[in-house]
Amino acid sequence: MKQQFLTWWTGLQQREQRLVAGAAVVVVLGLFYWMLWQPLHQARDVQQQKVQSAQRQLSQLQQLLPQLKAASVTTARSGGSLAQIISNSARSSGISVSRMQPQNEQLTLVLEDVSFDKLLSWLHALQYQHGVKLVNLDVATAETPGIVRVRRMVVE
């Protein structure tokens, strides 16, 4: 292969050799640009855009942080004592509380079998509408699909 190339090269005129050498340099530079430089440069630009986007999100979150802290502080319980809130909201959600036991600032509950979806929406309402925080939840599956048994639930 090398011998064939040398034979071909020596068969060219000097002007043709310079033209082929110049073309080879242009091809090598083009390959370097299109296969190495341009993809790396493009990837760098994409990463810079991602960093700028993340920085914008961070600054937005930092601006919202005082509002979020204030909202979490002002989410106080409304509607009476913790037991009253639990009883009223459980009744309105169609959930039966079989046992309720107060412990300091917390309340331990045992619920009768309930739909998992109904339980989640009730827990969401407790936290975001009434300011009740879920501390612990012990759930087991019941015989019926989609129904769960809440063996122990601690709220404050």
N, C-alpha and C positions, 0 to 999 in steps of 0.2 A: 504494500500500500504506500509506504513511504517512498519507495523507489519509483513507483508510478507517478506520485505527486512531483518528485524532483524532475523526472523526465518531462512531465507536462510543463513544469515551471520554466525549465531551461529552454523549452521549445517556444516560449512566448518571447516577443520582442520586449526590449527594455521599457518602452512606453506602455505596453499592455501589462507588464509586471507592476509598474507603478499604479496603473488604474485598478488592477485586481487588489493590490495591497491597500489602496485607499478605500476601495469598496469593503474590504474585510474589516478595516477599522470602523467604518460607518456601521456595518452590521453588528460588530461587537458592542459599540456604543449604544446602538438601538436596542439590542438584546438586554444590555445592562439596565437601560432606562425602563423598558417595558416589563421586564421580568423581576427587577429588584427595586429600583428607585421609586417608580410610580406606585406600586402596591404598598410599599412601606410608607410613603408620603400620604397616601390616601388613608391608610389605617391610622396614622397619627392624627389626621384631621378628624376622623370619626371618633377617636378616643378623646380628643380635645372637646368635641361637641358634647360627648357624654359627661365629661367633667364639668363643663359649663352648665349643663342641664341639672346635674346633681347639686352644683353650687346654688343655682336658682332655687331649687326645691328646699335646700337647707336654709337659705335666707328666708323663704316664705314660712317654713316651719318655725324658725326662730322668731319671726314676727308674730306668729299665731300662738306661740308658747304661753305668753302671759294671759291671753284670752282662755286658753285651754285650762291653765291652772286655776284661773278665776272661776271657770265653769265647774270644775271638779270640786272646788271649795263650796260653791253655792248650791251644789246638788245635795241639799239637806232633805231629811225625811219630812214628808208632808202628810197630814192626815192622821195624826195621833201617834200612839205608841207603835213599836215594831210589831207586836202581836196583832194590833188592830189593822195595821197596813197589810200584813200577811193574810189575815182572815178575809178582809174585804176584797183584796185583789185576787185571792184564790177563788173565792165565791164567784166573782164576776168573770173569771177565766174558766170556770167549770172544773176546778181542781179541788179534790177532797183532801183535807189535811186530817190524818188520823191521830197524830200526836204532835204537841207543841210544848217544848220545855225551855223556859228561859234560863240563861246562864250569863250572869254579869250583863255585858252590853250585847251579848249574842243570843240567838234563838235557834234551838235545834228542832228540826221538823222531821216527821215521817209522813210520807204521802201515800195515798192509795194508788193503785196502778193507773197510769196516765199515758196518753199519747205523747210520744217523744217530741213531736212538733209543737204540741200545746205546752209542754214543759218549757221548751226553749223560748217560745214567745212570752210565757209568763215570767221567766227569769229575766228576759230582756226588759219587760215592762217594770219589773221590780227595780232593776238597776237604774234605768234611764228616766223613768217617770216618778219613782218614789224614793230614789237615792239609797236603796237597800243594796248592800254589798254581799255577794256570795263568797263565803269563806271556804266551804268544803261541800262536796257533793259525792255521795256514794250511790251509784245507780247500777241496777242489775236488769237484765232482760227478762221479760215475762214470757209466758207461753205463746201469747198472741203476737204476731209480727207487728212492729211499729209501736208496741206498748212497752213501757219500762216501769220498773219498780224502784222508787226512791226510798232506799233504806235509811239514809241519814243525809240531812241537808242542814248546814250551819250558815246562818246569815247574820249580818250586823248592820 
